[in-house]
Structures are given as structure tokens and as C-alpha cells.
Amino acid sequence: MLRARLNAARIHAEMIDEPTAWHAERSVRAARENPELGSVKSYLAVFSGALLLVSLWMLQRAHMDARKYVPLQFADDFSSRYYMLYVLFNRTMPLEIRRRFAVASALWLVAVVGFAAVAYLTDNPVIAVLLLLICGFAVANIAWQWSSARR
């Protein structure tokens, strides 16, 4: 009886370790088969990081310039950041600020898609899908604002 339980426990442990070992073997095999993939992931991660930094810098500049045009209830620093979500189609904002915000938002979306590609290439599809869902939410928000601004 004890021997049967020990065998069952050993078989169960082997079944648990098998997918992990297969995944590790698959990753090593993929790296051996395609050595350029590592450099592509590195370049993509660095490029996406640079785009993210440029986007944050442009968003901060747009925020500083838009502060003098926000309504009084959003005049403080913390509330004005929430108001920045509605700057893109607000016609009371100067066109230069709206253009800078649109370019920064587009750069941010491209950077997040780049990070999703890196996650997918490193065999993390859950993180890739999560990042793409964040991008989809951002695009849906922009489409909703655009349809609201057209009315």
C-alpha cells in the first residue's frame, strides 16, 4: 500500500515537472535555432523604452502648457492630470497642445505594442494580451471622445 502511494506521488511529481522541462527545452532550442531573435528582442525593447520616454516627455510638456487653459475646478496639479484625458478633442485648447498630446499618445501606443511584441517573443502571451488590451482600451477611449466631440 505504501509503495503504491509513493509510486503515485512520484508519477504525479514527474507530470508536474514535465511541462516546465518541456518549456525550458523549447526555449533553449528556439534560441539555438534562431540566434537573431535575441538581438531583435533587445532592439525592440530598447526602441520601445525610448519611445515611452519621449512620449512621457511630450505629455509633460503638453500638460505644462495646457495648465493655463484648464477650467478652475481642475486648476490644481493633481486634478489637471485627469483633465488631460479630455484635451485631445477640446476646442478651447490651442491646436499646438492638442497636436503634441496626440503625437505623445500615438508614441505611447506604439511603445506599448512594442513591449507586447517583446513579451510575445519571450513566450509570455498572457502579458502580451494584457498590454494589447490596454492599447485597445486607449483606442476605444479616443474613439469615444472623437464621437462625442463630433456632436
Phi and psi in radians as a Rosetta constraint file:
Dihedral C 1 N 2 CA 2 C 2 CIRCULARHARMONIC -1.127 0.35
Dihedral N 2 CA 2 C 2 N 3 CIRCULARHARMONIC -0.689 0.35
Dihedral C 2 N 3 CA 3 C 3 CIRCULARHARMONIC -1.119 0.35
Dihedral N 3 CA 3 C 3 N 4 CIRCULARHARMONIC -0.676 0.35
Dihedral C 3 N 4 CA 4 C 4 CIRCULARHARMONIC -1.127 0.35
Dihedral N 4 CA 4 C 4 N 5 CIRCULARHARMONIC -0.714 0.35
Dihedral C 4 N 5 CA 5 C 5 CIRCULARHARMONIC -1.153 0.35
Dihedral N 5 CA 5 C 5 N 6 CIRCULARHARMONIC -0.709 0.35
Dihedral C 5 N 6 CA 6 C 6 CIRCULARHARMONIC -1.129 0.35
Dihedral N 6 CA 6 C 6 N 7 CIRCULARHARMONIC -0.723 0.35
Dihedral C 6 N 7 CA 7 C 7 CIRCULARHARMONIC -1.112 0.35
Dihedral N 7 CA 7 C 7 N 8 CIRCULARHARMONIC -0.727 0.35
Dihedral C 7 N 8 CA 8 C 8 CIRCULARHARMONIC -1.111 0.35
Dihedral N 8 CA 8 C 8 N 9 CIRCULARHARMONIC -0.716 0.35
Dihedral C 8 N 9 CA 9 C 9 CIRCULARHARMONIC -1.148 0.35
Dihedral N 9 CA 9 C 9 N 10 CIRCULARHARMONIC -0.685 0.35
Dihedral C 9 N 10 CA 10 C 10 CIRCULARHARMONIC -1.151 0.35
Dihedral N 10 CA 10 C 10 N 11 CIRCULARHARMONIC -0.761 0.35
Dihedral C 10 N 11 CA 11 C 11 CIRCULARHARMONIC -1.109 0.35
Dihedral N 11 CA 11 C 11 N 12 CIRCULARHARMONIC -0.725 0.35
Dihedral C 11 N 12 CA 12 C 12 CIRCULARHARMONIC -1.087 0.35
Dihedral N 12 CA 12 C 12 N 13 CIRCULARHARMONIC -0.732 0.35
Dihedral C 12 N 13 CA 13 C 13 CIRCULARHARMONIC -1.131 0.35
Dihedral N 13 CA 13 C 13 N 14 CIRCULARHARMONIC -0.678 0.35
Dihedral C 13 N 14 CA 14 C 14 CIRCULARHARMONIC -1.158 0.35
Dihedral N 14 CA 14 C 14 N 15 CIRCULARHARMONIC -0.641 0.35
Dihedral C 14 N 15 CA 15 C 15 CIRCULARHARMONIC -1.170 0.35
Dihedral N 15 CA 15 C 15 N 16 CIRCULARHARMONIC -0.618 0.35
Dihedral C 15 N 16 CA 16 C 16 CIRCULARHARMONIC -1.238 0.35
Dihedral N 16 CA 16 C 16 N 17 CIRCULARHARMONIC -0.722 0.35
Dihedral C 16 N 17 CA 17 C 17 CIRCULARHARMONIC -1.315 0.35
Dihedral N 17 CA 17 C 17 N 18 CIRCULARHARMONIC -0.383 0.35
Dihedral C 17 N 18 CA 18 C 18 CIRCULARHARMONIC -1.076 0.35
Dihedral N 18 CA 18 C 18 N 19 CIRCULARHARMONIC -0.850 0.35
Dihedral C 18 N 19 CA 19 C 19 CIRCULARHARMONIC -1.103 0.35
Dihedral N 19 CA 19 C 19 N 20 CIRCULARHARMONIC -0.626 0.35
Dihedral C 19 N 20 CA 20 C 20 CIRCULARHARMONIC -1.150 0.35
Dihedral N 20 CA 20 C 20 N 21 CIRCULARHARMONIC -0.770 0.35
Dihedral C 20 N 21 CA 21 C 21 CIRCULARHARMONIC -1.138 0.35
Dihedral N 21 CA 21 C 21 N 22 CIRCULARHARMONIC -0.696 0.35
Dihedral C 21 N 22 CA 22 C 22 CIRCULARHARMONIC -1.107 0.35
Dihedral N 22 CA 22 C 22 N 23 CIRCULARHARMONIC -0.727 0.35
Dihedral C 22 N 23 CA 23 C 23 CIRCULARHARMONIC -1.119 0.35
Dihedral N 23 CA 23 C 23 N 24 CIRCULARHARMONIC -0.764 0.35
Dihedral C 23 N 24 CA 24 C 24 CIRCULARHARMONIC -1.134 0.35
Dihedral N 24 CA 24 C 24 N 25 CIRCULARHARMONIC -0.725 0.35
Dihedral C 24 N 25 CA 25 C 25 CIRCULARHARMONIC -1.131 0.35
Dihedral N 25 CA 25 C 25 N 26 CIRCULARHARMONIC -0.675 0.35
Dihedral C 25 N 26 CA 26 C 26 CIRCULARHARMONIC -1.133 0.35
Dihedral N 26 CA 26 C 26 N 27 CIRCULARHARMONIC -0.713 0.35
Dihedral C 26 N 27 CA 27 C 27 CIRCULARHARMONIC -1.157 0.35
Dihedral N 27 CA 27 C 27 N 28 CIRCULARHARMONIC -0.740 0.35
Dihedral C 27 N 28 CA 28 C 28 CIRCULARHARMONIC -1.145 0.35
Dihedral N 28 CA 28 C 28 N 29 CIRCULARHARMONIC -0.733 0.35
Dihedral C 28 N 29 CA 29 C 29 CIRCULARHARMONIC -1.117 0.35
Dihedral N 29 CA 29 C 29 N 30 CIRCULARHARMONIC -0.709 0.35
Dihedral C 29 N 30 CA 30 C 30 CIRCULARHARMONIC -1.164 0.35
Dihedral N 30 CA 30 C 30 N 31 CIRCULARHARMONIC -0.657 0.35
Dihedral C 30 N 31 CA 31 C 31 CIRCULARHARMONIC -1.186 0.35
Dihedral N 31 CA 31 C 31 N 32 CIRCULARHARMONIC -0.652 0.35
Dihedral C 31 N 32 CA 32 C 32 CIRCULARHARMONIC -1.212 0.35
Dihedral N 32 CA 32 C 32 N 33 CIRCULARHARMONIC -0.690 0.35
Dihedral C 32 N 33 CA 33 C 33 CIRCULARHARMONIC -1.231 0.35
Dihedral N 33 CA 33 C 33 N 34 CIRCULARHARMONIC -0.607 0.35
Dihedral C 33 N 34 CA 34 C 34 CIRCULARHARMONIC -2.324 0.35
Dihedral N 34 CA 34 C 34 N 35 CIRCULARHARMONIC 1.499 0.35
Dihedral C 34 N 35 CA 35 C 35 CIRCULARHARMONIC -1.236 0.35
Dihedral N 35 CA 35 C 35 N 36 CIRCULARHARMONIC -0.351 0.35
Dihedral C 35 N 36 CA 36 C 36 CIRCULARHARMONIC -1.235 0.35
Dihedral N 36 CA 36 C 36 N 37 CIRCULARHARMONIC -0.349 0.35
Dihedral C 36 N 37 CA 37 C 37 CIRCULARHARMONIC -1.094 0.35
Dihedral N 37 CA 37 C 37 N 38 CIRCULARHARMONIC -0.633 0.35
Dihedral C 37 N 38 CA 38 C 38 CIRCULARHARMONIC -1.109 0.35
Dihedral N 38 CA 38 C 38 N 39 CIRCULARHARMONIC -0.729 0.35
Dihedral C 38 N 39 CA 39 C 39 CIRCULARHARMONIC -1.252 0.35
Dihedral N 39 CA 39 C 39 N 40 CIRCULARHARMONIC -0.582 0.35
Dihedral C 39 N 40 CA 40 C 40 CIRCULARHARMONIC -1.119 0.35
Dihedral N 40 CA 40 C 40 N 41 CIRCULARHARMONIC -0.764 0.35
Dihedral C 40 N 41 CA 41 C 41 CIRCULARHARMONIC -1.098 0.35
Dihedral N 41 CA 41 C 41 N 42 CIRCULARHARMONIC -0.699 0.35
Dihedral C 41 N 42 CA 42 C 42 CIRCULARHARMONIC -1.122 0.35
Dihedral N 42 CA 42 C 42 N 43 CIRCULARHARMONIC -0.850 0.35
Dihedral C 42 N 43 CA 43 C 43 CIRCULARHARMONIC -1.083 0.35
Dihedral N 43 CA 43 C 43 N 44 CIRCULARHARMONIC -0.707 0.35
Dihedral C 43 N 44 CA 44 C 44 CIRCULARHARMONIC -1.143 0.35
Dihedral N 44 CA 44 C 44 N 45 CIRCULARHARMONIC -0.697 0.35
Dihedral C 44 N 45 CA 45 C 45 CIRCULARHARMONIC -1.174 0.35
Dihedral N 45 CA 45 C 45 N 46 CIRCULARHARMONIC -0.734 0.35
Dihedral C 45 N 46 CA 46 C 46 CIRCULARHARMONIC -1.167 0.35
Dihedral N 46 CA 46 C 46 N 47 CIRCULARHARMONIC -0.752 0.35
Dihedral C 46 N 47 CA 47 C 47 CIRCULARHARMONIC -1.105 0.35
Dihedral N 47 CA 47 C 47 N 48 CIRCULARHARMONIC -0.740 0.35
Dihedral C 47 N 48 CA 48 C 48 CIRCULARHARMONIC -1.164 0.35
Dihedral N 48 CA 48 C 48 N 49 CIRCULARHARMONIC -0.678 0.35
Dihedral C 48 N 49 CA 49 C 49 CIRCULARHARMONIC -1.109 0.35
Dihedral N 49 CA 49 C 49 N 50 CIRCULARHARMONIC -0.721 0.35
Dihedral C 49 N 50 CA 50 C 50 CIRCULARHARMONIC -1.133 0.35
Dihedral N 50 CA 50 C 50 N 51 CIRCULARHARMONIC -0.734 0.35
Dihedral C 50 N 51 CA 51 C 51 CIRCULARHARMONIC -1.087 0.35
Dihedral N 51 CA 51 C 51 N 52 CIRCULARHARMONIC -0.680 0.35
Dihedral C 51 N 52 CA 52 C 52 CIRCULARHARMONIC -1.125 0.35
Dihedral N 52 CA 52 C 52 N 53 CIRCULARHARMONIC -0.729 0.35
Dihedral C 52 N 53 CA 53 C 53 CIRCULARHARMONIC -1.147 0.35
Dihedral N 53 CA 53 C 53 N 54 CIRCULARHARMONIC -0.735 0.35
Dihedral C 53 N 54 CA 54 C 54 CIRCULARHARMONIC -1.122 0.35
Dihedral N 54 CA 54 C 54 N 55 CIRCULARHARMONIC -0.705 0.35
Dihedral C 54 N 55 CA 55 C 55 CIRCULARHARMONIC -1.081 0.35
Dihedral N 55 CA 55 C 55 N 56 CIRCULARHARMONIC -0.801 0.35
Dihedral C 55 N 56 CA 56 C 56 CIRCULARHARMONIC -1.090 0.35
Dihedral N 56 CA 56 C 56 N 57 CIRCULARHARMONIC -0.678 0.35
Dihedral C 56 N 57 CA 57 C 57 CIRCULARHARMONIC -1.122 0.35
Dihedral N 57 CA 57 C 57 N 58 CIRCULARHARMONIC -0.773 0.35
Dihedral C 57 N 58 CA 58 C 58 CIRCULARHARMONIC -1.177 0.35
Dihedral N 58 CA 58 C 58 N 59 CIRCULARHARMONIC -0.659 0.35
Dihedral C 58 N 59 CA 59 C 59 CIRCULARHARMONIC -1.118 0.35
Dihedral N 59 CA 59 C 59 N 60 CIRCULARHARMONIC -0.682 0.35
Dihedral C 59 N 60 CA 60 C 60 CIRCULARHARMONIC -1.156 0.35
Dihedral N 60 CA 60 C 60 N 61 CIRCULARHARMONIC -0.724 0.35
Dihedral C 60 N 61 CA 61 C 61 CIRCULARHARMONIC -1.098 0.35
Dihedral N 61 CA 61 C 61 N 62 CIRCULARHARMONIC -0.747 0.35
Dihedral C 61 N 62 CA 62 C 62 CIRCULARHARMONIC -1.124 0.35
Dihedral N 62 CA 62 C 62 N 63 CIRCULARHARMONIC -0.672 0.35
Dihedral C 62 N 63 CA 63 C 63 CIRCULARHARMONIC -1.126 0.35
Dihedral N 63 CA 63 C 63 N 64 CIRCULARHARMONIC -0.769 0.35
Dihedral C 63 N 64 CA 64 C 64 CIRCULARHARMONIC -1.134 0.35
Dihedral N 64 CA 64 C 64 N 65 CIRCULARHARMONIC -0.672 0.35
Dihedral C 64 N 65 CA 65 C 65 CIRCULARHARMONIC -1.289 0.35
Dihedral N 65 CA 65 C 65 N 66 CIRCULARHARMONIC -0.549 0.35
Dihedral C 65 N 66 CA 66 C 66 CIRCULARHARMONIC -1.420 0.35
Dihedral N 66 CA 66 C 66 N 67 CIRCULARHARMONIC -0.232 0.35
Dihedral C 66 N 67 CA 67 C 67 CIRCULARHARMONIC -1.030 0.35
Dihedral N 67 CA 67 C 67 N 68 CIRCULARHARMONIC -0.575 0.35
Dihedral C 67 N 68 CA 68 C 68 CIRCULARHARMONIC -1.363 0.35
Dihedral N 68 CA 68 C 68 N 69 CIRCULARHARMONIC -0.158 0.35
Dihedral C 68 N 69 CA 69 C 69 CIRCULARHARMONIC -1.866 0.35
Dihedral N 69 CA 69 C 69 N 70 CIRCULARHARMONIC -0.094 0.35
Dihedral C 69 N 70 CA 70 C 70 CIRCULARHARMONIC -1.318 0.35
Dihedral N 70 CA 70 C 70 N 71 CIRCULARHARMONIC 2.648 0.35
Dihedral C 70 N 71 CA 71 C 71 CIRCULARHARMONIC -1.093 0.35
Dihedral N 71 CA 71 C 71 N 72 CIRCULARHARMONIC 2.804 0.35
Dihedral C 71 N 72 CA 72 C 72 CIRCULARHARMONIC -1.094 0.35
Dihedral N 72 CA 72 C 72 N 73 CIRCULARHARMONIC -0.580 0.35
Dihedral C 72 N 73 CA 73 C 73 CIRCULARHARMONIC -1.195 0.35
Dihedral N 73 CA 73 C 73 N 74 CIRCULARHARMONIC -0.261 0.35
Dihedral C 73 N 74 CA 74 C 74 CIRCULARHARMONIC -1.974 0.35
Dihedral N 74 CA 74 C 74 N 75 CIRCULARHARMONIC 0.413 0.35
Dihedral C 74 N 75 CA 75 C 75 CIRCULARHARMONIC -1.274 0.35
Dihedral N 75 CA 75 C 75 N 76 CIRCULARHARMONIC -0.491 0.35
Dihedral C 75 N 76 CA 76 C 76 CIRCULARHARMONIC -1.281 0.35
Dihedral N 76 CA 76 C 76 N 77 CIRCULARHARMONIC 2.845 0.35
Dihedral C 76 N 77 CA 77 C 77 CIRCULARHARMONIC -1.100 0.35
Dihedral N 77 CA 77 C 77 N 78 CIRCULARHARMONIC -0.728 0.35
Dihedral C 77 N 78 CA 78 C 78 CIRCULARHARMONIC -1.192 0.35
Dihedral N 78 CA 78 C 78 N 79 CIRCULARHARMONIC -0.803 0.35
Dihedral C 78 N 79 CA 79 C 79 CIRCULARHARMONIC -1.248 0.35
Dihedral N 79 CA 79 C 79 N 80 CIRCULARHARMONIC -0.510 0.35
Dihedral C 79 N 80 CA 80 C 80 CIRCULARHARMONIC -1.178 0.35
Dihedral N 80 CA 80 C 80 N 81 CIRCULARHARMONIC -0.451 0.35
Dihedral C 80 N 81 CA 81 C 81 CIRCULARHARMONIC -1.194 0.35
Dihedral N 81 CA 81 C 81 N 82 CIRCULARHARMONIC -0.601 0.35
Dihedral C 81 N 82 CA 82 C 82 CIRCULARHARMONIC -1.214 0.35
Dihedral N 82 CA 82 C 82 N 83 CIRCULARHARMONIC -0.611 0.35
Dihedral C 82 N 83 CA 83 C 83 CIRCULARHARMONIC -1.200 0.35
Dihedral N 83 CA 83 C 83 N 84 CIRCULARHARMONIC -0.422 0.35
Dihedral C 83 N 84 CA 84 C 84 CIRCULARHARMONIC -1.088 0.35
Dihedral N 84 CA 84 C 84 N 85 CIRCULARHARMONIC -0.369 0.35
Dihedral C 84 N 85 CA 85 C 85 CIRCULARHARMONIC -1.152 0.35
Dihedral N 85 CA 85 C 85 N 86 CIRCULARHARMONIC -0.371 0.35
Dihedral C 85 N 86 CA 86 C 86 CIRCULARHARMONIC -1.865 0.35
Dihedral N 86 CA 86 C 86 N 87 CIRCULARHARMONIC 0.195 0.35
Dihedral C 86 N 87 CA 87 C 87 CIRCULARHARMONIC -1.294 0.35
Dihedral N 87 CA 87 C 87 N 88 CIRCULARHARMONIC -0.559 0.35
Dihedral C 87 N 88 CA 88 C 88 CIRCULARHARMONIC -1.005 0.35
Dihedral N 88 CA 88 C 88 N 89 CIRCULARHARMONIC -0.720 0.35
Dihedral C 88 N 89 CA 89 C 89 CIRCULARHARMONIC -1.992 0.35
Dihedral N 89 CA 89 C 89 N 90 CIRCULARHARMONIC 0.311 0.35
Dihedral C 89 N 90 CA 90 C 90 CIRCULARHARMONIC -1.500 0.35
Dihedral N 90 CA 90 C 90 N 91 CIRCULARHARMONIC 2.027 0.35
Dihedral C 90 N 91 CA 91 C 91 CIRCULARHARMONIC -1.342 0.35
Dihedral N 91 CA 91 C 91 N 92 CIRCULARHARMONIC -0.148 0.35
Dihedral C 91 N 92 CA 92 C 92 CIRCULARHARMONIC -1.394 0.35
Dihedral N 92 CA 92 C 92 N 93 CIRCULARHARMONIC -0.269 0.35
Dihedral C 92 N 93 CA 93 C 93 CIRCULARHARMONIC -1.438 0.35
Dihedral N 93 CA 93 C 93 N 94 CIRCULARHARMONIC 2.512 0.35
Dihedral C 93 N 94 CA 94 C 94 CIRCULARHARMONIC -1.101 0.35
Dihedral N 94 CA 94 C 94 N 95 CIRCULARHARMONIC 2.638 0.35
Dihedral C 94 N 95 CA 95 C 95 CIRCULARHARMONIC -1.099 0.35
Dihedral N 95 CA 95 C 95 N 96 CIRCULARHARMONIC -0.600 0.35
Dihedral C 95 N 96 CA 96 C 96 CIRCULARHARMONIC -1.088 0.35
Dihedral N 96 CA 96 C 96 N 97 CIRCULARHARMONIC -0.707 0.35
Dihedral C 96 N 97 CA 97 C 97 CIRCULARHARMONIC -1.195 0.35
Dihedral N 97 CA 97 C 97 N 98 CIRCULARHARMONIC -0.720 0.35
Dihedral C 97 N 98 CA 98 C 98 CIRCULARHARMONIC -1.164 0.35
Dihedral N 98 CA 98 C 98 N 99 CIRCULARHARMONIC -0.659 0.35
Dihedral C 98 N 99 CA 99 C 99 CIRCULARHARMONIC -1.140 0.35
Dihedral N 99 CA 99 C 99 N 100 CIRCULARHARMONIC -0.774 0.35
Dihedral C 99 N 100 CA 100 C 100 CIRCULARHARMONIC -1.093 0.35
Dihedral N 100 CA 100 C 100 N 101 CIRCULARHARMONIC -0.704 0.35
Dihedral C 100 N 101 CA 101 C 101 CIRCULARHARMONIC -1.150 0.35
Dihedral N 101 CA 101 C 101 N 102 CIRCULARHARMONIC -0.685 0.35
Dihedral C 101 N 102 CA 102 C 102 CIRCULARHARMONIC -1.158 0.35
Dihedral N 102 CA 102 C 102 N 103 CIRCULARHARMONIC -0.756 0.35
Dihedral C 102 N 103 CA 103 C 103 CIRCULARHARMONIC -1.136 0.35
Dihedral N 103 CA 103 C 103 N 104 CIRCULARHARMONIC -0.735 0.35
Dihedral C 103 N 104 CA 104 C 104 CIRCULARHARMONIC -1.121 0.35
Dihedral N 104 CA 104 C 104 N 105 CIRCULARHARMONIC -0.684 0.35
Dihedral C 104 N 105 CA 105 C 105 CIRCULARHARMONIC -1.160 0.35
Dihedral N 105 CA 105 C 105 N 106 CIRCULARHARMONIC -0.697 0.35
Dihedral C 105 N 106 CA 106 C 106 CIRCULARHARMONIC -1.146 0.35
Dihedral N 106 CA 106 C 106 N 107 CIRCULARHARMONIC -0.724 0.35
Dihedral C 106 N 107 CA 107 C 107 CIRCULARHARMONIC -1.103 0.35
Dihedral N 107 CA 107 C 107 N 108 CIRCULARHARMONIC -0.673 0.35
Dihedral C 107 N 108 CA 108 C 108 CIRCULARHARMONIC -1.111 0.35
Dihedral N 108 CA 108 C 108 N 109 CIRCULARHARMONIC -0.754 0.35
Dihedral C 108 N 109 CA 109 C 109 CIRCULARHARMONIC -1.100 0.35
Dihedral N 109 CA 109 C 109 N 110 CIRCULARHARMONIC -0.731 0.35
Dihedral C 109 N 110 CA 110 C 110 CIRCULARHARMONIC -1.141 0.35
Dihedral N 110 CA 110 C 110 N 111 CIRCULARHARMONIC -0.673 0.35
Dihedral C 110 N 111 CA 111 C 111 CIRCULARHARMONIC -1.122 0.35
Dihedral N 111 CA 111 C 111 N 112 CIRCULARHARMONIC -0.743 0.35
Dihedral C 111 N 112 CA 112 C 112 CIRCULARHARMONIC -1.193 0.35
Dihedral N 112 CA 112 C 112 N 113 CIRCULARHARMONIC -0.651 0.35
Dihedral C 112 N 113 CA 113 C 113 CIRCULARHARMONIC -1.134 0.35
Dihedral N 113 CA 113 C 113 N 114 CIRCULARHARMONIC -0.651 0.35
Dihedral C 113 N 114 CA 114 C 114 CIRCULARHARMONIC -1.096 0.35
Dihedral N 114 CA 114 C 114 N 115 CIRCULARHARMONIC -0.737 0.35
Dihedral C 114 N 115 CA 115 C 115 CIRCULARHARMONIC -1.147 0.35
Dihedral N 115 CA 115 C 115 N 116 CIRCULARHARMONIC -0.594 0.35
Dihedral C 115 N 116 CA 116 C 116 CIRCULARHARMONIC -1.149 0.35
Dihedral N 116 CA 116 C 116 N 117 CIRCULARHARMONIC -0.669 0.35
Dihedral C 116 N 117 CA 117 C 117 CIRCULARHARMONIC -1.140 0.35
Dihedral N 117 CA 117 C 117 N 118 CIRCULARHARMONIC -0.711 0.35
Dihedral C 117 N 118 CA 118 C 118 CIRCULARHARMONIC -1.095 0.35
Dihedral N 118 CA 118 C 118 N 119 CIRCULARHARMONIC -0.742 0.35
Dihedral C 118 N 119 CA 119 C 119 CIRCULARHARMONIC -1.104 0.35
Dihedral N 119 CA 119 C 119 N 120 CIRCULARHARMONIC -0.696 0.35
Dihedral C 119 N 120 CA 120 C 120 CIRCULARHARMONIC -1.180 0.35
Dihedral N 120 CA 120 C 120 N 121 CIRCULARHARMONIC -0.710 0.35
Dihedral C 120 N 121 CA 121 C 121 CIRCULARHARMONIC -1.206 0.35
Dihedral N 121 CA 121 C 121 N 122 CIRCULARHARMONIC -0.405 0.35
Dihedral C 121 N 122 CA 122 C 122 CIRCULARHARMONIC -1.672 0.35
Dihedral N 122 CA 122 C 122 N 123 CIRCULARHARMONIC 0.367 0.35
Dihedral C 122 N 123 CA 123 C 123 CIRCULARHARMONIC 1.077 0.35
Dihedral N 123 CA 123 C 123 N 124 CIRCULARHARMONIC 0.760 0.35
Dihedral C 123 N 124 CA 124 C 124 CIRCULARHARMONIC -2.149 0.35
Dihedral N 124 CA 124 C 124 N 125 CIRCULARHARMONIC 1.222 0.35
Dihedral C 124 N 125 CA 125 C 125 CIRCULARHARMONIC -1.174 0.35
Dihedral N 125 CA 125 C 125 N 126 CIRCULARHARMONIC -0.459 0.35
Dihedral C 125 N 126 CA 126 C 126 CIRCULARHARMONIC -1.162 0.35
Dihedral N 126 CA 126 C 126 N 127 CIRCULARHARMONIC -0.766 0.35
Dihedral C 126 N 127 CA 127 C 127 CIRCULARHARMONIC -1.159 0.35
Dihedral N 127 CA 127 C 127 N 128 CIRCULARHARMONIC -0.685 0.35
Dihedral C 127 N 128 CA 128 C 128 CIRCULARHARMONIC -1.072 0.35
Dihedral N 128 CA 128 C 128 N 129 CIRCULARHARMONIC -0.769 0.35
Dihedral C 128 N 129 CA 129 C 129 CIRCULARHARMONIC -1.145 0.35
Dihedral N 129 CA 129 C 129 N 130 CIRCULARHARMONIC -0.698 0.35
Dihedral C 129 N 130 CA 130 C 130 CIRCULARHARMONIC -1.072 0.35
Dihedral N 130 CA 130 C 130 N 131 CIRCULARHARMONIC -0.774 0.35
Dihedral C 130 N 131 CA 131 C 131 CIRCULARHARMONIC -1.146 0.35
Dihedral N 131 CA 131 C 131 N 132 CIRCULARHARMONIC -0.668 0.35
Dihedral C 131 N 132 CA 132 C 132 CIRCULARHARMONIC -1.205 0.35
Dihedral N 132 CA 132 C 132 N 133 CIRCULARHARMONIC -0.559 0.35
Dihedral C 132 N 133 CA 133 C 133 CIRCULARHARMONIC -1.149 0.35
Dihedral N 133 CA 133 C 133 N 134 CIRCULARHARMONIC -0.670 0.35
Dihedral C 133 N 134 CA 134 C 134 CIRCULARHARMONIC -1.082 0.35
Dihedral N 134 CA 134 C 134 N 135 CIRCULARHARMONIC -0.745 0.35
Dihedral C 134 N 135 CA 135 C 135 CIRCULARHARMONIC -1.124 0.35
Dihedral N 135 CA 135 C 135 N 136 CIRCULARHARMONIC -0.711 0.35
Dihedral C 135 N 136 CA 136 C 136 CIRCULARHARMONIC -1.095 0.35
Dihedral N 136 CA 136 C 136 N 137 CIRCULARHARMONIC -0.698 0.35
Dihedral C 136 N 137 CA 137 C 137 CIRCULARHARMONIC -1.100 0.35
Dihedral N 137 CA 137 C 137 N 138 CIRCULARHARMONIC -0.716 0.35
Dihedral C 137 N 138 CA 138 C 138 CIRCULARHARMONIC -1.135 0.35
Dihedral N 138 CA 138 C 138 N 139 CIRCULARHARMONIC -0.739 0.35
Dihedral C 138 N 139 CA 139 C 139 CIRCULARHARMONIC -1.154 0.35
Dihedral N 139 CA 139 C 139 N 140 CIRCULARHARMONIC -0.699 0.35
Dihedral C 139 N 140 CA 140 C 140 CIRCULARHARMONIC -1.125 0.35
Dihedral N 140 CA 140 C 140 N 141 CIRCULARHARMONIC -0.664 0.35
Dihedral C 140 N 141 CA 141 C 141 CIRCULARHARMONIC -1.122 0.35
Dihedral N 141 CA 141 C 141 N 142 CIRCULARHARMONIC -0.740 0.35
Dihedral C 141 N 142 CA 142 C 142 CIRCULARHARMONIC -1.142 0.35
Dihedral N 142 CA 142 C 142 N 143 CIRCULARHARMONIC -0.726 0.35
Dihedral C 142 N 143 CA 143 C 143 CIRCULARHARMONIC -1.123 0.35
Dihedral N 143 CA 143 C 143 N 144 CIRCULARHARMONIC -0.683 0.35
Dihedral C 143 N 144 CA 144 C 144 CIRCULARHARMONIC -1.130 0.35
Dihedral N 144 CA 144 C 144 N 145 CIRCULARHARMONIC -0.755 0.35
Dihedral C 144 N 145 CA 145 C 145 CIRCULARHARMONIC -1.117 0.35
Dihedral N 145 CA 145 C 145 N 146 CIRCULARHARMONIC -0.689 0.35
Dihedral C 145 N 146 CA 146 C 146 CIRCULARHARMONIC -1.141 0.35
Dihedral N 146 CA 146 C 146 N 147 CIRCULARHARMONIC -0.727 0.35
Dihedral C 146 N 147 CA 147 C 147 CIRCULARHARMONIC -1.207 0.35
Dihedral N 147 CA 147 C 147 N 148 CIRCULARHARMONIC -0.567 0.35
Dihedral C 147 N 148 CA 148 C 148 CIRCULARHARMONIC -1.233 0.35
Dihedral N 148 CA 148 C 148 N 149 CIRCULARHARMONIC -0.602 0.35
Dihedral C 148 N 149 CA 149 C 149 CIRCULARHARMONIC -1.297 0.35
Dihedral N 149 CA 149 C 149 N 150 CIRCULARHARMONIC -0.419 0.35
Dihedral C 149 N 150 CA 150 C 150 CIRCULARHARMONIC -1.292 0.35
Dihedral N 150 CA 150 C 150 N 151 CIRCULARHARMONIC -0.328 0.35
